[in-house]
Amino acid sequence: MSAGAVAARAPARLRLDRWELAGAVADLGVLVPITIALIVKNGLSPTAALLPAGALYLLAAVVYRLPVPVQPLKAFGAIAIAQGLGVDEIAAGGLLIGLLFVALGASGAIDAVARAFPRPLVRGVQLAVGLLFLEIAWGLVADPPAAFDGHGLGRPATLGLAAVALAALALRRRVPVTLVLLGVAGAVVAVTAAGEARLGPSSLATPSLDAATFWTAFTVLVLPQVPLSFANSCLATADAARTYFGEQAGRVRPGRLAVTFGLANVAGGTFGGMPVCHGAGGLTAHYANGARTAGAPLAMGVALLAIALTLGAGLAGLLAAFPLPILAALLAGAGVLHIALLRDLRGHFPLAVAVGVGLLGFAVHLAVALAAGLAVWWGVVAARTVAGRRRGAARGGTLA
């Protein structure tokens, strides 16, 4: 192998400039709302909530050497919030999903299964995630979560500020806008929630786990999350990394992604932490705003751990003061860019499959969409193969 080929495969050297930091904070639109809801409604310790995310960001920096993101488990979190499940059920679910994905990733099963999913199906998953980001962004400004009501700006002002923040993201090629937006958010938090700040971590406790708790967690939380984690955290994240970084993303494989976020959940489940994963939409957010090296996950990991350990005691009030329009703008920007990944598909059939999988996954369920997409794709491939053989046999008979 030539020296040039080796250099092409090697991840970029660690960088910690303003662009890397701007990319690092670009995925807060997913992290903050779900974290706040799990703390306020489900009773997670603020320090415990952030520790798994911070640790996984550091692990991602070391293992992948690229801006591989960390996000809460979205379907898992949404169900836990909607049903008001407690710390014990959330911890049990985190342990189960962590052990499952460590086993599947380490055994090579996920990498083997991933080969059955052609790029149009993966692009469909990414379309569904992009649409989900847009839906969540709209919900943040049109129907703010209850945890943020105490610091609301009023709907007209919220919508206006969201529009301004989203428009500002168009300048990111020249200015690290996400850092500017984070500065604005920090000022808002300082003014509106200064009294909430308290030094030190919040208390940690070992969850109480029994067979009934594990059964509830498995049936209610884990089963709905598994297809999304396989498709988005493993397949779509690995594909997005290859799209953005080419051969530098050789380390970012579906099975390895399963192992890293699985380990974080096994550790987090022991003290009632927030279940986390990787996510293709987060990778798009990091990359689009300037992150190119391990500097972004390194910075985020250090920041999250520092916040958890030094401000955890008052963190719920501080995060609840984070301005929703900025979170919505970050989410919407990442959603639009993620949907734009469809542009590399060529031909009507691949594009139709991707759009069909994306719309069905967004409207119904990602597992249903993937099953339908696999059936259609490989059914058409098989039909074309049979038709080709028949034509070849017919030509052979004519020649004879």
Buried (B, 14 or more C-beta within 10 A) or exposed (E): EEEEEEEEBEBEEEBBEEBBBBBBBBBBBBBBBBBBBBBBBBBBBBBBBBBBBBBBBBBBBEBBBBBBBBBBBBBBBBBBBEEEBBBBBBBBBBBBBBBBBBBBBBEEBBBEBBEEBBBBBBBBBBBBBBBBBBBBBBBBBEEBBEBBEEBEBEEEEBBBBBBEBBEBBEEBEEEBBBBBBBEBBEEBBEEBBEEBBBEEBBEBEEBEBEEEBBEBBBEBBBBBBBBBBBBBBBBBBBBBBBBBBEEBBBBBBBBBBBBBBBBBBBBBBBBBBBBBBBBBBBBBBBBBBBBBBBBBBBBBBBBBBEBBBBBBBBBBBBBBBBBBBBBBBBBBBBBBBBBBBBEEBEEEBBBEBBBBBBBBBBEEBBBBBBBBBBEBBEEEEEEEEEEEEEEEEEEEEEEE
